[in-house]
Amino acid sequence: MDEFDLIHSITPHSHYHPSVDVGIGDDGAVYTASSHMQQIVCLDTMVEDVHFKSEYSTPQDIGYKALAVNISDVAAMGGIPKFYLVSLAVPSCWQKADVQAMYEGMAELAKLYRMDLIGGDTVSASGQAVITVTVIGEVEKNRACLRSSARSGDVVFVTGEIGSSAAGLSLLLGETPPSAFHTGDYFIEKHKRPVPRVQVGRFCSQLQRAALNDISDGLASELHEIAESSSVTIEIEEQLLPVHPDLPEADPQWKRWVLFGGEDYELAGTVSQQEWISLLDYCTQSGIRIAKIGAVTERKEASVLLTANDQRQIVLEKKGYNHFK
Amino acid sequence: MDEFDLIHSITPHSHYHPSVDVGIGDDGAVYTASSHMQQIVCLDTMVEDVHFKSEYSTPQDIGYKALAVNISDVAAMGGIPKFYLVSLAVPSCWQKADVQAMYEGMAELAKLYRMDLIGGDTVSASGQAVITVTVIGEVEKNRACLRSSARSGDVVFVTGEIGSSAAGLSLLLGETPPSAFHTGDYFIEKHKRPVPRVQVGRFCSQLQRAALNDISDGLASELHEIAESSSVTIEIEEQLLPVHPDLPEADPQWKRWVLFGGEDYELAGTVSQQEWISLLDYCTQSGIRIAKIGAVTERKEASVLLTANDQRQIVLEKKGYNHFK
């Protein structure tokens, strides 16, 4: 595979954003930022056999997800994703067609959000494939949705359903048998092709105040981050958690998927009770599932508390996905 | 190693740039761009055993160089480096102290340029270490130094000396014996700790017109890129190439180091004859070595021509470092 040929084949012929002054093909990309916006920069890395396996993910899937998780970070800041840059370290067994397919998986998603590929670096690796995506977005000045914005009395919410991505992963890894699910492919799709919640993030950025986090490491971990950044306690109720109806019957471990599974790339957040009404209305009208799952209270010893269905209150540990452990 | 502890230990306590609104610790970094500047974004990846070897590079060295090569890209656009984000995929044999040392190697260099670390992702890998750095810089509007700016009649120049990094690598790999050099450490330092030419890039950005490329893949390759982007031919003279006096005696392959070795991270470029005088004056006064090495001519069949010391004119192939070949 020739690097120059490859660069040529993936370089876009035009840009969605006329603010791109120099795209791929020089030492760096150059763009003009809007004067009334702030710039958001996110970076996330996926490693073969840690974050995905080539046995069950096509290069398109890998590309799609690597970009999706970064768009999700921009969504969790309340921003508009605009540009992306890709670093790809691939072992020699990858063909040029595989690399192109990975870029196609990204381009497919980028098209939906009108995002421009403005840079990248493809290098050979001897071991596993490593893909790093940098996404640049923007948000109106002082409108970013920070983790530190939760206040006592706020409503705690989550979009979509949670735990389904972890259920899909469990299926893919053979930990849960296919017979456990009526619609296994549904959960696998949830794991491989998460849909970043840009629209909800954008709505939240226009509210007076919203704390947001995207669910990459699991609901418990994300709520911990909000609670700790905001010096509050978050109390949620098990019966309010939006879970696919097949989950409880599929596996005795299903609650782990919901609370600690992660990779849902839904948004978890808090807004004032008053603004919760607007947010709920907006989502209902837009056909986006959203659920109130609890409330923010004054800071207690525990950061996150869960009221189980039997009314016992449990301290929810962070226990999200923590690399190196 | 705990990821959260690690993040805590590398998170800067303050920022050089007050334009950083949100640093490490949320889903993404947020900064405010200056309205009279354009944004520059660069991304480069270094893979263990491809771009560096742990046997001869400390984690500090690796960190330093991973940031330096990206700053060099900003320099080659004529920009001011401002922020950086780091993705690190490290095998389990790396200790927390190694990861911290790598970040220290970057911080050492970042301090010189007053750059802020605003984001990152550290993940475990089963194979070799992969480090990707994204650098964001800025340049005054329409002042970026593009590869496409060379015009017939321009002076072709290069900063510093070339080939020394490749000589250092040859020493490190044991391809050239230490006895071949009086000062082997000097060349090894050139390879491990290249100094990006930000100051020269900044001066060039204020000229009427300058084409710039940093020498990562070798002088021949960089000049090819300028010649092709600008639809011109570049003609250089062997006798004008700035080479360390020890090189010709050290190894019969020394000309390969100079023309195709790469990783010098010097700037190669073109400016009008009139502006060459100002650039030369500026560099002389600043104690920066710079040399005129040839001229830009009308487009011929060959992109780059070299007049050898015996006056033969040779077509210089691109033959720079090309991954995958």
Interface residues (C-beta under 8 A of the other chain):
Chain A: M1 D2 E3 F4 L6 D21 V22 G25 D26 D27 G28 A29 V30 Y31 T32 A33 S35 Q38 Q39 I40 V41 C42 L43 D44 T45 M46 V47 D49 V50 H51 D73 V74 A76 M77 G79 F83 L85 V86 S87 L88 A89 I118 G119 G120 D121 T122 V123 S124 A125 S126 G127 Q128 V130 T132 T134 V135 I136 G137 V139 K141 A144 L146 R147 L212 N213 D214 S229 N322 H323 F324 K325
Chain B: M1 D2 E3 F4 L6 D21 V22 G25 D26 D27 G28 A29 V30 Y31 T32 A33 S35 Q38 Q39 I40 V41 C42 L43 D44 T45 M46 V47 D49 V50 H51 D73 V74 A76 M77 G79 F83 L85 V86 S87 L88 A89 I118 G119 G120 D121 T122 V123 S124 A125 S126 G127 Q128 V130 T132 T134 V135 I136 G137 V139 K141 A144 L146 R147 L212 N213 D214 S229 N322 H323 F324 K325
